[in-house]
């Protein structure tokens, strides 16, 4: 799985959230089950909150936040088996 955003370039909190979502997305991409999709969606919530906080604290711009949000939400695309 290609990663558009490298977690190493962000704060520790954001990095951890991104890595968790990337791992859940990798499993979703591999298995395509309803459970793996649910797990991915569950991991997105904390990441979206962390993105909001990162933008509020000027670690990233609002534009970056919106682009990252759209990208990570797009990882849930696709059909399950």
Phi and psi restraints in degrees (range 20) as a CNS / XPLOR table:
assign (resid 1 and name C) (resid 2 and name N)
       (resid 2 and name CA) (resid 2 and name C) 1.0 -79.4 20.0 2
assign (resid 2 and name N) (resid 2 and name CA)
       (resid 2 and name C) (resid 3 and name N) 1.0 137.5 20.0 2
assign (resid 2 and name C) (resid 3 and name N)
       (resid 3 and name CA) (resid 3 and name C) 1.0 -106.3 20.0 2
assign (resid 3 and name N) (resid 3 and name CA)
       (resid 3 and name C) (resid 4 and name N) 1.0 117.3 20.0 2
assign (resid 3 and name C) (resid 4 and name N)
       (resid 4 and name CA) (resid 4 and name C) 1.0 -70.4 20.0 2
assign (resid 4 and name N) (resid 4 and name CA)
       (resid 4 and name C) (resid 5 and name N) 1.0 -34.7 20.0 2
assign (resid 4 and name C) (resid 5 and name N)
       (resid 5 and name CA) (resid 5 and name C) 1.0 -117.4 20.0 2
assign (resid 5 and name N) (resid 5 and name CA)
       (resid 5 and name C) (resid 6 and name N) 1.0 126.4 20.0 2
assign (resid 5 and name C) (resid 6 and name N)
       (resid 6 and name CA) (resid 6 and name C) 1.0 -85.5 20.0 2
assign (resid 6 and name N) (resid 6 and name CA)
       (resid 6 and name C) (resid 7 and name N) 1.0 116.1 20.0 2
assign (resid 6 and name C) (resid 7 and name N)
       (resid 7 and name CA) (resid 7 and name C) 1.0 -56.6 20.0 2
assign (resid 7 and name N) (resid 7 and name CA)
       (resid 7 and name C) (resid 8 and name N) 1.0 -27.4 20.0 2
assign (resid 7 and name C) (resid 8 and name N)
       (resid 8 and name CA) (resid 8 and name C) 1.0 -63.5 20.0 2
assign (resid 8 and name N) (resid 8 and name CA)
       (resid 8 and name C) (resid 9 and name N) 1.0 -17.7 20.0 2
assign (resid 8 and name C) (resid 9 and name N)
       (resid 9 and name CA) (resid 9 and name C) 1.0 -87.8 20.0 2
assign (resid 9 and name N) (resid 9 and name CA)
       (resid 9 and name C) (resid 10 and name N) 1.0 6.1 20.0 2
assign (resid 9 and name C) (resid 10 and name N)
       (resid 10 and name CA) (resid 10 and name C) 1.0 -128.2 20.0 2
assign (resid 10 and name N) (resid 10 and name CA)
       (resid 10 and name C) (resid 11 and name N) 1.0 170.8 20.0 2
assign (resid 10 and name C) (resid 11 and name N)
       (resid 11 and name CA) (resid 11 and name C) 1.0 -59.6 20.0 2
assign (resid 11 and name N) (resid 11 and name CA)
       (resid 11 and name C) (resid 12 and name N) 1.0 162.8 20.0 2
assign (resid 11 and name C) (resid 12 and name N)
       (resid 12 and name CA) (resid 12 and name C) 1.0 -58.7 20.0 2
assign (resid 12 and name N) (resid 12 and name CA)
       (resid 12 and name C) (resid 13 and name N) 1.0 -43.8 20.0 2
assign (resid 12 and name C) (resid 13 and name N)
       (resid 13 and name CA) (resid 13 and name C) 1.0 -63.7 20.0 2
assign (resid 13 and name N) (resid 13 and name CA)
       (resid 13 and name C) (resid 14 and name N) 1.0 -48.0 20.0 2
assign (resid 13 and name C) (resid 14 and name N)
       (resid 14 and name CA) (resid 14 and name C) 1.0 -65.6 20.0 2
assign (resid 14 and name N) (resid 14 and name CA)
       (resid 14 and name C) (resid 15 and name N) 1.0 -39.5 20.0 2
assign (resid 14 and name C) (resid 15 and name N)
       (resid 15 and name CA) (resid 15 and name C) 1.0 -58.9 20.0 2
assign (resid 15 and name N) (resid 15 and name CA)
       (resid 15 and name C) (resid 16 and name N) 1.0 -46.6 20.0 2
assign (resid 15 and name C) (resid 16 and name N)
       (resid 16 and name CA) (resid 16 and name C) 1.0 -62.5 20.0 2
assign (resid 16 and name N) (resid 16 and name CA)
       (resid 16 and name C) (resid 17 and name N) 1.0 -43.3 20.0 2
assign (resid 16 and name C) (resid 17 and name N)
       (resid 17 and name CA) (resid 17 and name C) 1.0 -63.4 20.0 2
assign (resid 17 and name N) (resid 17 and name CA)
       (resid 17 and name C) (resid 18 and name N) 1.0 -42.7 20.0 2
assign (resid 17 and name C) (resid 18 and name N)
       (resid 18 and name CA) (resid 18 and name C) 1.0 -64.7 20.0 2
assign (resid 18 and name N) (resid 18 and name CA)
       (resid 18 and name C) (resid 19 and name N) 1.0 -43.3 20.0 2
assign (resid 18 and name C) (resid 19 and name N)
       (resid 19 and name CA) (resid 19 and name C) 1.0 -63.4 20.0 2
assign (resid 19 and name N) (resid 19 and name CA)
       (resid 19 and name C) (resid 20 and name N) 1.0 -38.5 20.0 2
assign (resid 19 and name C) (resid 20 and name N)
       (resid 20 and name CA) (resid 20 and name C) 1.0 -64.6 20.0 2
assign (resid 20 and name N) (resid 20 and name CA)
       (resid 20 and name C) (resid 21 and name N) 1.0 -43.1 20.0 2
assign (resid 20 and name C) (resid 21 and name N)
       (resid 21 and name CA) (resid 21 and name C) 1.0 -67.3 20.0 2
assign (resid 21 and name N) (resid 21 and name CA)
       (resid 21 and name C) (resid 22 and name N) 1.0 -42.4 20.0 2
assign (resid 21 and name C) (resid 22 and name N)
       (resid 22 and name CA) (resid 22 and name C) 1.0 -60.0 20.0 2
assign (resid 22 and name N) (resid 22 and name CA)
       (resid 22 and name C) (resid 23 and name N) 1.0 -39.9 20.0 2
assign (resid 22 and name C) (resid 23 and name N)
       (resid 23 and name CA) (resid 23 and name C) 1.0 -66.0 20.0 2
assign (resid 23 and name N) (resid 23 and name CA)
       (resid 23 and name C) (resid 24 and name N) 1.0 -43.8 20.0 2
assign (resid 23 and name C) (resid 24 and name N)
       (resid 24 and name CA) (resid 24 and name C) 1.0 -63.8 20.0 2
assign (resid 24 and name N) (resid 24 and name CA)
       (resid 24 and name C) (resid 25 and name N) 1.0 -37.1 20.0 2
assign (resid 24 and name C) (resid 25 and name N)
       (resid 25 and name CA) (resid 25 and name C) 1.0 -67.9 20.0 2
assign (resid 25 and name N) (resid 25 and name CA)
       (resid 25 and name C) (resid 26 and name N) 1.0 -36.6 20.0 2
assign (resid 25 and name C) (resid 26 and name N)
       (resid 26 and name CA) (resid 26 and name C) 1.0 -62.9 20.0 2
assign (resid 26 and name N) (resid 26 and name CA)
       (resid 26 and name C) (resid 27 and name N) 1.0 -43.1 20.0 2
assign (resid 26 and name C) (resid 27 and name N)
       (resid 27 and name CA) (resid 27 and name C) 1.0 -66.3 20.0 2
assign (resid 27 and name N) (resid 27 and name CA)
       (resid 27 and name C) (resid 28 and name N) 1.0 -42.0 20.0 2
assign (resid 27 and name C) (resid 28 and name N)
       (resid 28 and name CA) (resid 28 and name C) 1.0 -60.9 20.0 2
assign (resid 28 and name N) (resid 28 and name CA)
       (resid 28 and name C) (resid 29 and name N) 1.0 -43.4 20.0 2
assign (resid 28 and name C) (resid 29 and name N)
       (resid 29 and name CA) (resid 29 and name C) 1.0 -63.5 20.0 2
assign (resid 29 and name N) (resid 29 and name CA)
       (resid 29 and name C) (resid 30 and name N) 1.0 -35.7 20.0 2
assign (resid 29 and name C) (resid 30 and name N)
       (resid 30 and name CA) (resid 30 and name C) 1.0 -77.9 20.0 2
assign (resid 30 and name N) (resid 30 and name CA)
       (resid 30 and name C) (resid 31 and name N) 1.0 -47.1 20.0 2
assign (resid 30 and name C) (resid 31 and name N)
       (resid 31 and name CA) (resid 31 and name C) 1.0 -92.8 20.0 2
assign (resid 31 and name N) (resid 31 and name CA)
       (resid 31 and name C) (resid 32 and name N) 1.0 -37.7 20.0 2
assign (resid 31 and name C) (resid 32 and name N)
       (resid 32 and name CA) (resid 32 and name C) 1.0 53.3 20.0 2
assign (resid 32 and name N) (resid 32 and name CA)
       (resid 32 and name C) (resid 33 and name N) 1.0 42.8 20.0 2
assign (resid 32 and name C) (resid 33 and name N)
       (resid 33 and name CA) (resid 33 and name C) 1.0 -103.3 20.0 2
assign (resid 33 and name N) (resid 33 and name CA)
       (resid 33 and name C) (resid 34 and name N) 1.0 160.4 20.0 2
assign (resid 33 and name C) (resid 34 and name N)
       (resid 34 and name CA) (resid 34 and name C) 1.0 -62.4 20.0 2
assign (resid 34 and name N) (resid 34 and name CA)
       (resid 34 and name C) (resid 35 and name N) 1.0 -34.7 20.0 2
assign (resid 34 and name C) (resid 35 and name N)
       (resid 35 and name CA) (resid 35 and name C) 1.0 -66.6 20.0 2
assign (resid 35 and name N) (resid 35 and name CA)
       (resid 35 and name C) (resid 36 and name N) 1.0 -44.9 20.0 2
assign (resid 35 and name C) (resid 36 and name N)
       (resid 36 and name CA) (resid 36 and name C) 1.0 -66.9 20.0 2
assign (resid 36 and name N) (resid 36 and name CA)
       (resid 36 and name C) (resid 37 and name N) 1.0 -33.2 20.0 2
assign (resid 36 and name C) (resid 37 and name N)
       (resid 37 and name CA) (resid 37 and name C) 1.0 -66.6 20.0 2
assign (resid 37 and name N) (resid 37 and name CA)
       (resid 37 and name C) (resid 38 and name N) 1.0 -42.7 20.0 2
assign (resid 37 and name C) (resid 38 and name N)
       (resid 38 and name CA) (resid 38 and name C) 1.0 -61.6 20.0 2
assign (resid 38 and name N) (resid 38 and name CA)
       (resid 38 and name C) (resid 39 and name N) 1.0 -41.0 20.0 2
assign (resid 38 and name C) (resid 39 and name N)
       (resid 39 and name CA) (resid 39 and name C) 1.0 -63.2 20.0 2
assign (resid 39 and name N) (resid 39 and name CA)
       (resid 39 and name C) (resid 40 and name N) 1.0 -42.0 20.0 2
assign (resid 39 and name C) (resid 40 and name N)
       (resid 40 and name CA) (resid 40 and name C) 1.0 -61.6 20.0 2
assign (resid 40 and name N) (resid 40 and name CA)
       (resid 40 and name C) (resid 41 and name N) 1.0 -46.6 20.0 2
assign (resid 40 and name C) (resid 41 and name N)
       (resid 41 and name CA) (resid 41 and name C) 1.0 -62.9 20.0 2
assign (resid 41 and name N) (resid 41 and name CA)
       (resid 41 and name C) (resid 42 and name N) 1.0 -36.4 20.0 2
assign (resid 41 and name C) (resid 42 and name N)
       (resid 42 and name CA) (resid 42 and name C) 1.0 -64.8 20.0 2
assign (resid 42 and name N) (resid 42 and name CA)
       (resid 42 and name C) (resid 43 and name N) 1.0 -35.3 20.0 2
assign (resid 42 and name C) (resid 43 and name N)
       (resid 43 and name CA) (resid 43 and name C) 1.0 -77.0 20.0 2
assign (resid 43 and name N) (resid 43 and name CA)
       (resid 43 and name C) (resid 44 and name N) 1.0 -21.5 20.0 2
assign (resid 43 and name C) (resid 44 and name N)
       (resid 44 and name CA) (resid 44 and name C) 1.0 -68.5 20.0 2
assign (resid 44 and name N) (resid 44 and name CA)
       (resid 44 and name C) (resid 45 and name N) 1.0 -32.8 20.0 2
assign (resid 44 and name C) (resid 45 and name N)
       (resid 45 and name CA) (resid 45 and name C) 1.0 -55.4 20.0 2
assign (resid 45 and name N) (resid 45 and name CA)
       (resid 45 and name C) (resid 46 and name N) 1.0 -54.8 20.0 2
assign (resid 45 and name C) (resid 46 and name N)
       (resid 46 and name CA) (resid 46 and name C) 1.0 -61.8 20.0 2
assign (resid 46 and name N) (resid 46 and name CA)
       (resid 46 and name C) (resid 47 and name N) 1.0 -36.0 20.0 2
assign (resid 46 and name C) (resid 47 and name N)
       (resid 47 and name CA) (resid 47 and name C) 1.0 -64.0 20.0 2
assign (resid 47 and name N) (resid 47 and name CA)
       (resid 47 and name C) (resid 48 and name N) 1.0 -43.9 20.0 2
assign (resid 47 and name C) (resid 48 and name N)
       (resid 48 and name CA) (resid 48 and name C) 1.0 -62.1 20.0 2
assign (resid 48 and name N) (resid 48 and name CA)
       (resid 48 and name C) (resid 49 and name N) 1.0 -38.0 20.0 2
assign (resid 48 and name C) (resid 49 and name N)
       (resid 49 and name CA) (resid 49 and name C) 1.0 -65.1 20.0 2
assign (resid 49 and name N) (resid 49 and name CA)
       (resid 49 and name C) (resid 50 and name N) 1.0 -44.2 20.0 2
assign (resid 49 and name C) (resid 50 and name N)
       (resid 50 and name CA) (resid 50 and name C) 1.0 -63.8 20.0 2
assign (resid 50 and name N) (resid 50 and name CA)
       (resid 50 and name C) (resid 51 and name N) 1.0 -36.0 20.0 2
assign (resid 50 and name C) (resid 51 and name N)
       (resid 51 and name CA) (resid 51 and name C) 1.0 -64.3 20.0 2
assign (resid 51 and name N) (resid 51 and name CA)
       (resid 51 and name C) (resid 52 and name N) 1.0 -41.9 20.0 2
assign (resid 51 and name C) (resid 52 and name N)
       (resid 52 and name CA) (resid 52 and name C) 1.0 -62.0 20.0 2
assign (resid 52 and name N) (resid 52 and name CA)
       (resid 52 and name C) (resid 53 and name N) 1.0 -44.3 20.0 2
assign (resid 52 and name C) (resid 53 and name N)
       (resid 53 and name CA) (resid 53 and name C) 1.0 -66.2 20.0 2
assign (resid 53 and name N) (resid 53 and name CA)
       (resid 53 and name C) (resid 54 and name N) 1.0 -41.2 20.0 2
assign (resid 53 and name C) (resid 54 and name N)
       (resid 54 and name CA) (resid 54 and name C) 1.0 -61.8 20.0 2
assign (resid 54 and name N) (resid 54 and name CA)
       (resid 54 and name C) (resid 55 and name N) 1.0 -39.0 20.0 2
assign (resid 54 and name C) (resid 55 and name N)
       (resid 55 and name CA) (resid 55 and name C) 1.0 -70.0 20.0 2
assign (resid 55 and name N) (resid 55 and name CA)
       (resid 55 and name C) (resid 56 and name N) 1.0 -41.3 20.0 2
assign (resid 55 and name C) (resid 56 and name N)
       (resid 56 and name CA) (resid 56 and name C) 1.0 -62.5 20.0 2
assign (resid 56 and name N) (resid 56 and name CA)
       (resid 56 and name C) (resid 57 and name N) 1.0 -37.0 20.0 2
assign (resid 56 and name C) (resid 57 and name N)
       (resid 57 and name CA) (resid 57 and name C) 1.0 -91.9 20.0 2
assign (resid 57 and name N) (resid 57 and name CA)
       (resid 57 and name C) (resid 58 and name N) 1.0 12.0 20.0 2
assign (resid 57 and name C) (resid 58 and name N)
       (resid 58 and name CA) (resid 58 and name C) 1.0 64.0 20.0 2
assign (resid 58 and name N) (resid 58 and name CA)
       (resid 58 and name C) (resid 59 and name N) 1.0 27.3 20.0 2
assign (resid 58 and name C) (resid 59 and name N)
       (resid 59 and name CA) (resid 59 and name C) 1.0 -78.8 20.0 2
assign (resid 59 and name N) (resid 59 and name CA)
       (resid 59 and name C) (resid 60 and name N) 1.0 -31.0 20.0 2
assign (resid 59 and name C) (resid 60 and name N)
       (resid 60 and name CA) (resid 60 and name C) 1.0 -136.4 20.0 2
assign (resid 60 and name N) (resid 60 and name CA)
       (resid 60 and name C) (resid 61 and name N) 1.0 160.5 20.0 2
assign (resid 60 and name C) (resid 61 and name N)
       (resid 61 and name CA) (resid 61 and name C) 1.0 -81.3 20.0 2
assign (resid 61 and name N) (resid 61 and name CA)
       (resid 61 and name C) (resid 62 and name N) 1.0 164.6 20.0 2
assign (resid 61 and name C) (resid 62 and name N)
       (resid 62 and name CA) (resid 62 and name C) 1.0 -64.1 20.0 2
assign (resid 62 and name N) (resid 62 and name CA)
       (resid 62 and name C) (resid 63 and name N) 1.0 -34.8 20.0 2
assign (resid 62 and name C) (resid 63 and name N)
       (resid 63 and name CA) (resid 63 and name C) 1.0 -64.5 20.0 2
assign (resid 63 and name N) (resid 63 and name CA)
       (resid 63 and name C) (resid 64 and name N) 1.0 -44.4 20.0 2
assign (resid 63 and name C) (resid 64 and name N)
       (resid 64 and name CA) (resid 64 and name C) 1.0 -60.7 20.0 2
assign (resid 64 and name N) (resid 64 and name CA)
       (resid 64 and name C) (resid 65 and name N) 1.0 -43.2 20.0 2
assign (resid 64 and name C) (resid 65 and name N)
       (resid 65 and name CA) (resid 65 and name C) 1.0 -57.3 20.0 2
assign (resid 65 and name N) (resid 65 and name CA)
       (resid 65 and name C) (resid 66 and name N) 1.0 -47.6 20.0 2
assign (resid 65 and name C) (resid 66 and name N)
       (resid 66 and name CA) (resid 66 and name C) 1.0 -64.6 20.0 2
assign (resid 66 and name N) (resid 66 and name CA)
       (resid 66 and name C) (resid 67 and name N) 1.0 -41.0 20.0 2
assign (resid 66 and name C) (resid 67 and name N)
       (resid 67 and name CA) (resid 67 and name C) 1.0 -65.2 20.0 2
assign (resid 67 and name N) (resid 67 and name CA)
       (resid 67 and name C) (resid 68 and name N) 1.0 -42.7 20.0 2
assign (resid 67 and name C) (resid 68 and name N)
       (resid 68 and name CA) (resid 68 and name C) 1.0 -66.7 20.0 2
assign (resid 68 and name N) (resid 68 and name CA)
       (resid 68 and name C) (resid 69 and name N) 1.0 -41.1 20.0 2
assign (resid 68 and name C) (resid 69 and name N)
       (resid 69 and name CA) (resid 69 and name C) 1.0 -59.3 20.0 2
assign (resid 69 and name N) (resid 69 and name CA)
       (resid 69 and name C) (resid 70 and name N) 1.0 -48.5 20.0 2
assign (resid 69 and name C) (resid 70 and name N)
       (resid 70 and name CA) (resid 70 and name C) 1.0 -60.5 20.0 2
assign (resid 70 and name N) (resid 70 and name CA)
       (resid 70 and name C) (resid 71 and name N) 1.0 -42.2 20.0 2
assign (resid 70 and name C) (resid 71 and name N)
       (resid 71 and name CA) (resid 71 and name C) 1.0 -63.4 20.0 2
assign (resid 71 and name N) (resid 71 and name CA)
       (resid 71 and name C) (resid 72 and name N) 1.0 -50.3 20.0 2
assign (resid 71 and name C) (resid 72 and name N)
       (resid 72 and name CA) (resid 72 and name C) 1.0 -66.6 20.0 2
assign (resid 72 and name N) (resid 72 and name CA)
       (resid 72 and name C) (resid 73 and name N) 1.0 -35.5 20.0 2
assign (resid 72 and name C) (resid 73 and name N)
       (resid 73 and name CA) (resid 73 and name C) 1.0 -66.3 20.0 2
assign (resid 73 and name N) (resid 73 and name CA)
       (resid 73 and name C) (resid 74 and name N) 1.0 -31.1 20.0 2
assign (resid 73 and name C) (resid 74 and name N)
       (resid 74 and name CA) (resid 74 and name C) 1.0 -68.3 20.0 2
assign (resid 74 and name N) (resid 74 and name CA)
       (resid 74 and name C) (resid 75 and name N) 1.0 -17.7 20.0 2
assign (resid 74 and name C) (resid 75 and name N)
       (resid 75 and name CA) (resid 75 and name C) 1.0 -66.7 20.0 2
assign (resid 75 and name N) (resid 75 and name CA)
       (resid 75 and name C) (resid 76 and name N) 1.0 -16.6 20.0 2
assign (resid 75 and name C) (resid 76 and name N)
       (resid 76 and name CA) (resid 76 and name C) 1.0 -84.3 20.0 2
assign (resid 76 and name N) (resid 76 and name CA)
       (resid 76 and name C) (resid 77 and name N) 1.0 -3.2 20.0 2
assign (resid 76 and name C) (resid 77 and name N)
       (resid 77 and name CA) (resid 77 and name C) 1.0 -67.0 20.0 2
assign (resid 77 and name N) (resid 77 and name CA)
       (resid 77 and name C) (resid 78 and name N) 1.0 155.8 20.0 2
assign (resid 77 and name C) (resid 78 and name N)
       (resid 78 and name CA) (resid 78 and name C) 1.0 112.2 20.0 2
assign (resid 78 and name N) (resid 78 and name CA)
       (resid 78 and name C) (resid 79 and name N) 1.0 164.8 20.0 2
assign (resid 78 and name C) (resid 79 and name N)
       (resid 79 and name CA) (resid 79 and name C) 1.0 -98.7 20.0 2
assign (resid 79 and name N) (resid 79 and name CA)
       (resid 79 and name C) (resid 80 and name N) 1.0 149.8 20.0 2
assign (resid 79 and name C) (resid 80 and name N)
       (resid 80 and name CA) (resid 80 and name C) 1.0 -96.9 20.0 2
assign (resid 80 and name N) (resid 80 and name CA)
       (resid 80 and name C) (resid 81 and name N) 1.0 160.0 20.0 2
